[in-house]
Amino acid sequence: MTFRTMSLVISAALALASGPSIARTAAPPPDAVSAATPAQPLPPDRLRDTLSAYQQWLARLDQRNAVAGLATAVVLDDKVVFEDTIGYADAATREPVTPETVFRLASLSKAFATALTGVLVNDGMLSWDTRLAAVLPFFHLKSDSAAEEATVRDILGQRLGLPKNTYDAMLEENVPYEELARKLDEVSLTCDVGQCYGYQNVAFSLIGDVVYAQTGDFFSRQVDKRIFFPLGMKTASYGREGLEASKSWARPHRANGNAWIPFEPKEAYYRVAPAAGVNASLRDMEQWLIAQMGGRPDVLPAQLLDTLHAPEVDTPVELRSTPWRKARLNDAHYALGWRVFDYNGETLIFHAGAVEGYRTMIAFLPKYRVGMVTMWNSSGPEPTGLLPMVFDSLLGLPHVDWAGIESDAPPPKAPATAKGKARGKPKTAASTTVTDR
């Protein structure tokens, strides 16, 4: 991004921050921030300083060669106020990342599945309480009574009662999704249906079968017709074929000394399309973020967004999984394809994704209707710290270099005084290929 473009972006952001909010019609539910609630303006100088600082942090990230390529944007009150890209879509050919470069979204895909489900619920095609056993003859759990109770809401809210990441390892070994979905009855449940959190990819993807059973149409085609097309997500697609057919697409990269080496995308998580199958560009994701923050009620009505973002199940593990979460989060839940955090007293709607060679993050503060999305095509962890740095700055919290980019030292550990006593050590991933971090 040039200096002139950056200046125009900041000027537009200041105008948005100081101008009137867009009025909404519906009343918010009690004790929640509704998508229908007018945004509370951010202080213009704080917004300006945040965007300026973010530009500097990205430049530092680029100087350190910390990613192969990256695309990121900040959206405020239905407008893109910051957009930038660094690095390469393909380091071997030196093809640069642009706002139209398509990335693999990994677990950010889950929110598209829940949004489509909500649209179909509004159309009377199914219900959040539709019982899986009633529409999927092959669906069984080890407990027959649990299988009879399990609903659409249970799989999309990650509360089916299965152990976390059930069958992900077998998925990575190229066992077909269809076989794994029919083996769920071999797994002992960790709790009753609806009573505890257990993050899933295979079981979550049962929603694709439900959609087909209830509409007679393929899941991905329904998303294309009901979500991608009306939102103007022109480069969004499903599957490896969709990724590689894109005019510009980000190859996954691995580090080799000081260089980034591209490699072929792995197929495994594309086999669970509702959980991890979407590809999209930064421009697509800007429109998606606007819609999720209430800016496209013609596609995603406020009442539906309130349902999607409402906490479903407690997720205490999230409070200690990274240093910034230890320091900033007071509470954490899973909603429907989204995580809901109490971020130093403010509601933060969030999700992350990762498959080998790609990482993604998206989050927004509904009270201020400000959010950001970041996608990169390598496994380096530094960009994960940029998101909390941006939100810390927007909220006027003390600055912490969560990305570890302001010096040669590693990222900081969570300060015990930032939010009371820090809780435990960060949880390490059990696999090199996961879809949510």
N, C-alpha and C positions, 0 to 999 in steps of 0.2 A: 504494500500500500504506500503510495507516495505521500509526501508531507501535505500537499494540497488536498488530496482526498481525505487524509486523516483530519485536517482542519475542518473540512466540510461536514464530516461525520460528527465531530464534536459539536459544531455549531447546531446541527440538526438535533443532536441529543439534548443540548441546553434548551432549545426551543420547546421540545417535547416535555422536558422536566418542569418548565415554568408555565406551560400552557394548561388549559382546562382538560380534565379527564373526559373520556367518552362515557356518556351515561348508559346504564344498563337497566333493564326493566324488572327482572325478578329479584325477590328479596333473598338474602343469603341465609343459609341454615344457621341455627344457633351454634355458637362457639366454633365457627368455621369461617374461612375466607372463601366466599363463593366466587365463581367465575363471572357472576353477574354484578359483583361489587365494583364500583368505580375505583380506579387505582389511586393510591396515596402517592403524591409526587415525591420524588427524591430531591434533596438539595442540589441545585444545578452545579455548584462548584464541586461537590463531592462526585457527581457523575462525571464531570469534565476531568477531574484529577484521576478518577478510576480508569477511564478510557486511555488517558495519556500514559498512566503507569502500565496498563496492560500492553500497550504498544511497546514499551521499553522491555517488559518481561519477555515478550515474544522475540524481540531482537536479540536478547541475551540467550534465549533458548536456541535460536538459529546460530548464533556465534559458537555455541558449545556443540553444535551438530548433534543435539540430543534426540532428534527425530529424523526419520527419512523425509517425511512431509507432513504437513498439518494444515487444517482449515478450521477457522473458528469465527463465530459471530456473537454479538450481543444485540438483543431485541428489547425495546422499551415501548410499552403501550402500542403494540401493533406495528411498530416501525423498526427497521434494522438501523441501529445507530453505530455499529462497529462491525467491520468485516475485514478479515486478513487471512492470508495464506503464506506459508513458508515451505521451502524444501521442494522435494520431487515426488511426482506420482510414480516415476520410474527412475531410480538413481542411475541405472545402467545407460539409459538414453538421455538422461538429464531433462526429461519432460517435466515441466514445473506443475505443481499443484495450482489449480485455479478454483474459483468458487463453483465452477461447473464440474469439477472432477468428482467422480462417484467413488464413495468409500463403502466398505462393508460395515453395517451398523451393529452386528452381533445382537446383544440383548436389548438394545434400544428398539428392536423389532417388536418386543412384547407389547408395547403401548399401541402399536398399530392393530394388533390382534384384539386388544380390549376395546379400542375405539370402534372397530368394525362390529364387534359383538354388541356394543351399546347402540349403534345405529340400527342393527337388526332387531334388538329388543324394542326400540322405539317404533319399529315398523310392525311389531307383533309376530316376527318370525320365530322367536324363541324368548326365553326368560332367563334372567340371571339365576333363577332357581330351577331351571330345566335340569332334570336328573340325567346324568350321563347314561345310566343303565337303560333308561327309557328310549334313548335314541341311538345308542351304540351297542349292538348285540354282543360285540367282542369284549366289551369292557368288564373287567373283573378285578377285584382286590382280594387279598388273602382273607379278609373278613367279608363274608357275604352281606352282612348288615351294613358295613361301611360302604360297600359298593352301591348298595341301594340308596344310601343317603347322599352320596357325592353329587355335587351340582356344578354347573358352569362356573358359578362364583368361587367355588372351592379350588378349582384348578387355576383360574386366572388370578386368584388372590394368594396363591402359593400356600394353601392350607389344607392340602389333601390328606396329610398325615404320613406321607412317605418320607424316608430318610433323604436328606438334602442331596441334590444332583443324582438321583436314582438313574442308573444305567448310562450316565454321561461317559464313563470310561469305555463301555462297550460301543457306544455311538462313535467315539473317537477311533475305535478299532474297526469301524466300517460295518458294524452290524446294522441292518436296515431298521428304520424307525418302526415300520409295521410289525416286525418281529418283537421289538422291545415293548411296544404298546400292549402287545398281547401277553407279555410276561410279567406285567405289574402284579398279578396275583401270586407271584412267587416271593414277593418282598414283604417282610414283616413291617407293620405300621409302627410308627413311633408314638402316635397318639390317635385319638378319635378324629374323624373327619371334622375339619373346621376348628380344631382346638389348638393347633400349634403351627409354627412356620417351618417349611422345608422347601427351599428353592429348587425348582424343577425346570427342565427343558423338554424331556420326553413327555411327561404327563401334561405339562402346559400345552403342548402341541395337539392334544386331543381336541382342542377347540376347532382345529381345521376339519376334523372329521365331523364334529357337531354341525359346523356351518354347511358342509356338503350335504349332510343328512337332512337339514332343515330347509335348505334353499335349492338343492339340486345343482349347485354351481360350485366350482372349485374355489377354495379359500382365497388363493392369491388373486384370482380374477375379481372376486368380490371386493377385496381391498383396493385393487386398481380402479374399479368403477365407483366405489363409495367413498374412498379416501384420497388416493393419489390424484385422480383426474380432477375432482372438484376443487382440490386445494392448489392445483397448478404445480404439482410435484412432477415436473416434466421428465426428469431423468431417473425417477425412482423405479425400482424393479425388485423381483425376487429371484434368488438362485445365482449360481456361478455363471450360467449362460447369460443371464441378464447383466451381471457385472461386466463380463468380458465383451459384451456387445455394445457397451457404452463408448461414446466418442472419446472420452477421457476417463480412465479409471485408475485408481491408486493400487499399484502392486503391493503386496505385503513384503516387508523387508526384515532381514536379520542383520545384526551387527557382525562385522568382521574387522577387528581392530578399530581403526578410525573411519572405516567405510561402511556403507549400507549396501547389502546385497539383496536384490529382489529374488523372490521365489514364487512358485505356483500356489495359488490359493488352495487351501484344504477344503474338501467337500463335506466333511462330517456334519457340521452344524447347519449347513444348508438343508440337510435332510429333515430338520425340525423347523420348517419354514415359519410357523407362527411364533416360535421362540427366538429365532436367530437368522431369519432368511432375507431380511430387507437390505437393499443397496440404495444409497441416496447421496446426492451432492449437498454441499453447504447451502446452496440456494433452495433446494428442496427442504432442508431442515429448518431454514429460517421460516418458511411458510408453515411447517409443522409446529414450530414453537409458538408462532402467532396464534394458530388455531387452538393449541393447548392452553394458552393464556386467555382464551375467551374472545379472540378477534375474528373468528369465523363461525358465528352462531348458526349460519345457514347450513354448515356441515356438521359441526359439533356443538349442539346447544348447551347453554350454561348448566342446565339441570343434569345433562349427561356428564359434563366435565366434573361436576361436583360428585357424582357417583364414582367416576373413575379415580378421583383423587382422594376419596374418603378412606381412612385407615381401615384395613381389614384384620390384620394380625400383628401382634407385637414381634419385633425383630431385635432383641437386645444385642445380638452379636454385632450389629452395625455400629454400636456405640464404641467399639474398641478395635475395629478392623483396620483403621489407619490413624496416624497421629492427628490429623486435622479433625477427624470425627471424635476422637477422644476429647479434644479440646473444646469443640464447638457444639456437639450434639447433646441435648438433654433427653431426647426421646426419639425412637425410630420405629416405624411401622411399614408394612407392605400394604399397598392399596391394590388397584387392579392394573398391573403392568407398570406401576410406579412405586417408588419409595417415598415415604412422607417423613421428613425429619423436622424436629424442633431444633432449629439452628440458632442458638443463642437467643431463644425467645421468639424467633420468627419461623413461620412455616416455610419449608423449602421442599418443593416437589422435585425429585431427582431420580435418575437411573444412570447406570454405567454399563458398558459392554466390552467384551474382549474375546476375540478368537485369535489364533496364532497369526501374528503379523498385523493385527488391527486393534485399535482401542478407541473407545468413544465415551463421551460424557455429555449429559444434558441436564439442566436444572433451571428452576425459576422460582421467584418469590411472588406468589399470587397477590399479596398485599400491595406490592409496588408495580406489579405486572412488568417485571424485568427478568430476563433470563438469558442464558448463554448455552451454546453448543460447541463442542470441540471434537474433532475426529483426526486421528493420525494413523499412519500406515507402518508402524514399527512398534516394538514392545517396550520401549523406554518408559519409565514411570514418571519422569519429571512433569509432563503436562497435567497429570492428575492433581498436582498441587496448585495449578493455576486457577482452577475453578474456585476453591475456597479463598484464594488470595483476592480474586475479583469480588466475591460476595462479602468478604471481610471489609474491603474498601468501600463498597456500596453502602454497607450498614454502619460505617464509621467505627469498626472494631480495630483494636491494635494490629499493626502490620506484623505478620509472621511470614517468612520465606518458606512456605510449605513445599514449594517446588525445588528448593535447594539450588537456585540459579544465580543468586546474588554474590556467591563466593564459591570457592573450590571445595568447601565443606559439604558433607551430605545433608539432605533435608533434616530439619530439626525434629527432635522428639517432642511429643505433646507437653507443653508446660503444665505442671501440676496446678498452678494457680489460675490458669485460664478459665477453668470452669469447675473448680473444686478439685478433688483428688483424681488423677488420671487412673483409668481402669484397665489394668492388665497389659499384656503384650499384644502387638498387632498379630492378627491371624494370618498365617501363611497359606498360600494356595496349595492344594494337594495335587494339582495337575498343571502342566505348562500350558494347557489349552482350556480356558474357562470362558464363560460368557457373561459374567457379571462380577465387577470388582468395585 
